Amino acid sequence: MNRGLSILDFIFKLLAIVGTLGSSIAMATTNETLPFVTRFVRFRAEYDDFPMFTYFVVANSIVCAYLVLSLPPSIFHILRSTAQGSRVLLIFSDTAMLVLLTAGASAAASIVYLAHKGNTKANWLSICQQFNSFCERISGSLIGSFGGVAMFIVLIPLSAVALSQR
């Protein structure tokens, strides 16, 4: 039973790596320049124009690096399912990474919402009518990040169950 849980843990970590890495790359390479450029003014949108998107890229990158570094202990748990100390450490670390990833994804999601809808009370206009490609990419990058959040939500109880069945 523990070996099966350890294999599932490994698979979910691989899926979370794909989601967080894809989200980081998609967001970090997002920019768009509007086709009508005047002599003095050029309209351009880049991800690093928004601090929340920069935080999103950094948070996803940190979580992705953590997941890659946590693969060897996951393989160790498949081979030796009785290891407890490293499982406890991974549960706490996974929880911390879940918090970081959720914060980054939520911060970016709020700005993506404003980019799509605007806010009439604050007199903030929607920019997605002008920067359509930019908005599609930033919206798409949220999918992988929230997928990573979902993987962590499954991983943490899975690790706790594996730890309790010793």
C-alpha positions as CSV (number, residue, x, y, z in Angstrom):
1,M,0.0,0.0,0.0
2,N,2.8,2.5,0.9
3,R,4.7,1.7,-2.3
4,G,1.5,2.5,-4.3
5,L,1.1,5.8,-2.4
6,S,4.7,6.7,-3.0
7,I,4.3,6.0,-6.7
8,L,1.2,8.3,-6.8
9,D,3.2,10.9,-4.9
10,F,5.9,10.8,-7.5
11,I,3.5,11.0,-10.4
12,F,1.7,14.0,-8.9
13,K,5.0,15.7,-8.4
14,L,5.9,15.2,-12.0
15,L,2.5,16.7,-13.0
16,A,3.1,19.7,-10.7
17,I,6.5,20.2,-12.2
18,V,5.0,20.3,-15.7
19,G,2.3,22.8,-14.6
20,T,4.6,25.2,-12.7
21,L,7.4,25.1,-15.3
22,G,4.9,25.7,-18.1
23,S,3.3,28.6,-16.2
24,S,6.6,30.2,-15.5
25,I,7.7,30.0,-19.1
26,A,4.4,31.1,-20.5
27,M,4.2,34.2,-18.2
28,A,7.9,35.1,-18.5
29,T,7.7,35.2,-22.3
30,T,4.5,37.2,-22.5
31,N,4.6,40.5,-24.2
32,E,2.7,42.3,-27.0
33,T,3.2,45.4,-29.0
34,L,0.2,47.0,-30.6
35,P,0.4,47.3,-34.3
36,F,-0.4,51.0,-34.5
37,V,2.8,52.8,-33.5
38,T,3.1,56.5,-33.6
39,R,6.3,58.3,-34.1
40,F,6.6,59.2,-30.4
41,V,4.4,56.7,-28.6
42,R,4.6,52.9,-28.7
43,F,2.0,50.7,-26.9
44,R,3.6,47.6,-25.4
45,A,2.5,45.2,-22.6
46,E,5.0,42.9,-20.9
47,Y,4.6,40.6,-17.9
48,D,7.1,42.6,-15.8
49,D,5.1,45.7,-16.1
50,F,3.0,44.2,-13.3
51,P,4.8,43.3,-10.0
52,M,2.2,40.6,-9.4
53,F,3.2,38.8,-12.6
54,T,6.8,39.0,-11.6
55,Y,5.9,37.5,-8.2
56,F,4.0,34.8,-10.1
57,V,7.0,33.8,-12.2
58,V,9.3,33.8,-9.2
59,A,6.9,31.8,-7.0
60,N,6.3,29.2,-9.8
61,S,10.0,28.9,-10.4
62,I,10.8,28.4,-6.8
63,V,8.1,25.7,-6.5
64,C,9.2,24.0,-9.7
65,A,12.8,23.9,-8.4
66,Y,11.6,22.5,-5.0
67,L,9.6,19.8,-6.8
68,V,12.6,18.8,-8.9
69,L,14.8,18.6,-5.8
70,S,12.1,16.6,-4.0
71,L,12.0,13.9,-6.7
72,P,15.0,11.9,-5.3
73,P,13.4,11.6,-1.8
74,S,10.2,10.5,-3.6
75,I,12.1,7.8,-5.4
76,F,13.7,6.8,-2.1
77,H,10.2,6.4,-0.6
78,I,9.2,4.1,-3.5
79,L,12.2,1.9,-2.8
80,R,12.0,2.2,1.0
81,S,8.5,2.8,2.0
82,T,9.3,2.7,5.8
83,A,11.2,6.0,5.8
84,Q,9.4,8.4,8.1
85,G,11.7,11.4,8.9
86,S,12.0,12.5,5.3
87,R,8.2,12.1,4.8
88,V,7.5,14.4,7.7
89,L,9.9,17.0,6.2
90,L,8.3,16.7,2.8
91,I,4.8,17.2,4.2
92,F,5.9,20.5,5.9
93,S,7.8,21.6,2.8
94,D,5.0,20.7,0.5
95,T,2.6,22.7,2.6
96,A,5.0,25.7,2.5
97,M,5.2,25.4,-1.3
98,L,1.4,25.1,-1.5
99,V,1.1,28.5,0.3
100,L,3.7,30.1,-1.9
101,L,2.2,28.8,-5.1
102,T,-1.4,29.7,-4.1
103,A,-0.3,33.3,-3.2
104,G,1.5,33.7,-6.6
105,A,-1.4,32.3,-8.6
106,S,-4.0,34.3,-6.6
107,A,-2.1,37.6,-7.0
108,A,-1.8,37.0,-10.8
109,A,-5.4,35.9,-11.1
110,S,-6.6,39.2,-9.5
111,I,-4.7,41.2,-12.1
112,V,-5.8,39.0,-14.9
113,Y,-9.4,39.6,-13.8
114,L,-8.8,43.4,-13.8
115,A,-7.2,43.1,-17.3
116,H,-10.2,41.4,-18.6
117,K,-13.0,43.2,-16.8
118,G,-11.5,46.5,-15.5
119,N,-13.0,48.2,-12.5
120,T,-15.5,51.0,-13.3
121,K,-15.6,52.3,-9.7
122,A,-11.8,52.8,-9.7
123,N,-11.9,54.0,-13.3
124,W,-9.6,51.2,-14.4
125,L,-10.2,50.2,-18.0
126,S,-9.9,46.7,-19.4
127,I,-6.8,46.3,-21.5
128,C,-7.7,42.9,-23.0
129,Q,-9.6,44.5,-25.8
130,Q,-6.4,46.1,-27.1
131,F,-3.8,43.5,-25.9
132,N,-5.7,40.3,-26.8
133,S,-2.7,38.0,-27.3
134,F,-1.2,39.2,-24.0
135,C,-4.3,38.5,-22.1
136,E,-4.7,35.1,-23.6
137,R,-1.2,34.1,-22.6
138,I,-1.5,35.4,-19.0
139,S,-4.8,33.7,-18.6
140,G,-3.4,30.5,-19.9
141,S,-0.4,30.6,-17.6
142,L,-2.8,30.5,-14.6
143,I,-4.1,27.1,-15.6
144,G,-0.8,25.3,-15.0
145,S,-0.2,27.2,-11.8
146,F,-3.7,26.3,-10.3
147,G,-3.1,22.8,-11.6
148,G,0.0,22.7,-9.5
149,V,-2.0,23.9,-6.5
150,A,-4.5,21.1,-7.1
151,M,-1.6,18.6,-7.2
152,F,-0.3,19.8,-3.9
153,I,-3.8,19.6,-2.4
154,V,-3.8,15.9,-3.3
155,L,-0.1,15.4,-2.4
156,I,-0.2,16.6,1.2
157,P,-3.0,14.2,2.4
158,L,-1.5,11.4,0.3
159,S,1.8,11.8,2.1
160,A,0.0,12.0,5.5
161,V,-1.8,8.8,4.7
162,A,1.4,7.1,3.7
163,L,3.0,8.3,6.9
164,S,0.2,7.0,9.1
165,Q,0.2,3.5,7.6
166,R,3.6,2.5,8.9
